[in-house]
Amino acid sequence: MESIADPPGSGGARFLEASFTALDRYRGNPPAPLRFLLFRGGLADLARQGFELAFPGLTYADAASPEPGPGTSDASASALPEPVSTPCRYVCAEADEDPEPHAYGHLDLTYDPETRRYRHPRSRYPDPREPVIYPCDAPEELVLFETAVLLARYPYRLPEGGFSVSVPGNLSPLFQRDMLTLILTGRDPGAALEWLGRTGFLDAYWPEMAALRGVSHSKEYHPEGDVWAHTLETFRYRKLSELRLSLGLLLHDTGKPGARSSEGRRFDRHSEIGARVARRFLDRLGFPRNLSEDVEFLVRRHMMPAALPRLPLTRVQEDLEHPLFPMLLELYRCDELSTFRGPDGYYQACAAYRQYLKNVRNTYRNPDGRKVQRMFLDSGNG
């Protein structure tokens, strides 16, 4: 962990890493799929920098770039770290001014990519080793956003008994999408999602998640609790906090509240129902279409790997050839390990998949491994 520098002089970059981006760097965390930058100048100056901007009225940002951020062709942006294609959220402040403070002092930190120095506007930076956090006086929506993301991305916890926060009634889809993206790509999404549930946010904005609470599972295989508890448990088994996978885990059982029992199946066709729920949810929050389609595939097919060892591989060849099938196996692994069933089903599915890959490379066997009958015609000698 690097030390925090004194305020730099007149030199340094015009774009500084800020907020969660600076804190991620400071703590050695992988970068999030969303960057926060402090621009040294006014909003009009930022608008003249030559890249796409929107002004969505976010509490935590003055402007947003939905697509690529500043390109290397712009001299003032050349010091920005890669990748430049990551969506950005910008706060503006003149060089001799400090930006508006955050709800938590940890997020007032900035990092200058030219001088490679950190800066905090106040004389004493909050001890990053102190695990308990408490917000300053700030707008409710900022407290909600920053508390949830801090709980998900860093080893912080709230004081015993917590604190009260009112859920605002006009949070935009972009606000919700940014918050969910940062939560799900953090180390412990469950901590943030549980806290959001206690505030009433899930009931107000993400009823698809709130509906999972109280939906009971078989105690024999699901000692972790109801469907919501099971969903949160799956995050513990991720190897990577990739957004597609994490959205798939969050939404994979959202069809269970609307499913019915049939022929011994407690939640009949819940994966198909859940795929529709997932697509509506992601579209409502404004996620990119290709991402929504990928997550819809993961949710719709999340039960298939369990049956893979027993199915003719030609029957599911389209799924096996899908570029997301390895991620589907990873979702299945997290799903299985969060129950009493353990990893055996996952290993069997992986073995069947490896056999399929071996078969399709063999021109003398079909995808199921059966020998292919070939007819050879003697062309004769003339």
C-alpha positions, 0 to 999 in steps of 0.5 A: 500500500503506497503512502499518500503524498502532500498536495502537488504543485502546479504540475501533474495531470489534468485528469486524476483518478478519483473516488473508487478508482483511486481507492482500488489502486491504493488498496491494490484491487483489480480495476472496476469496469467503471472509472471515476476521474477528477478533471482539473477545470470547469464543466465547459472545459471538460466538454471541449476535450473532444470525447462523448459526454452525457450530463445525467445529473448524478450525485456522484458525478458531473458528467459521464462518458458511456463509451470510450473515455479520453483518447490518447490523441488528446494531449491533456488525456495522454496520462490516463491509464489504460484501458481508455475504453472503460466508461468514465464518471467525471467530477470537475474542480479547478486546480486551486479548488477541492471537489465536493466531499464524499459521504466517506473521506476514503473516497476523497483520495485522488491519484495523479498518473503523471507524478504517481502520487496520491493526494487527499484534500484534508490533513488527515486521511481516514486510516484505511486499516480501520474496518468500521466506517460511518458516513459524513453529512451528505445527500441520502442517495450519495450515502446509499451509493457509497455505503453499498459499494464500499461494503462490496469492494473493501473489507469495511463494515458498519458500526454495530447497530448501523445507521438509518438511511432513507431510500430516495424515490427518484434514483435513475437507471444509470445510478442503479446500473453503476451501483450494481456494476461496482457491487457485483465486481467487488470482493463481497457483493453479499454484504452490500446486497444484504444491507440494501435489503435492510434499507428497503432499496430492494423492495423499492427498486429491485423487486426481482431480488426482494421476491427471492426472500422467504422462498424456501429450498429443500433443507437436504440440499440447501442448508444455506437458507432460502433462495435469496441466501443461496443466491448470495452464497454463490458469490463466495465461490467465484474465482473472478469477479467478472460482471457477466458471471456475477449478473448470471449468479445474481439472476439465475434463480429469479424464476423460482418465485413465479414457478410452480411444482410439477411432476416432482419438480419444486420449481418447474421451468424456473430457468426459462421464467428466470431468463425473462425476468433477467432480461427485463431487469437488465433492460430496465437498468439500461445494460448493453444489449449484448451483455443482457443477451449473454446473461439471459443465456446463462440464466436460461441454460444454468440447469443444463450442465447438471444433465450433461453427463446423461444427455446425447451430446449432439442434443446440446451441441449448440450450447456446447459450441456457445462461446459462453459455455465455459462461463456457464460451467463456472456458474454451475460450479458456484451454484453447486458449491453453495449447496450440500451437493458439492462439486461432483456434478461439476466435475462430471459435467467438465469431463463430458465437455472435455470428451465432447471437445475431443470427439469433435476434433476426431474426424472418425467420430461424431460428437457423441463419440460413436464411430462414423461410417465412411465409404471409400471408392476405389478410383482404379488405375485408369 
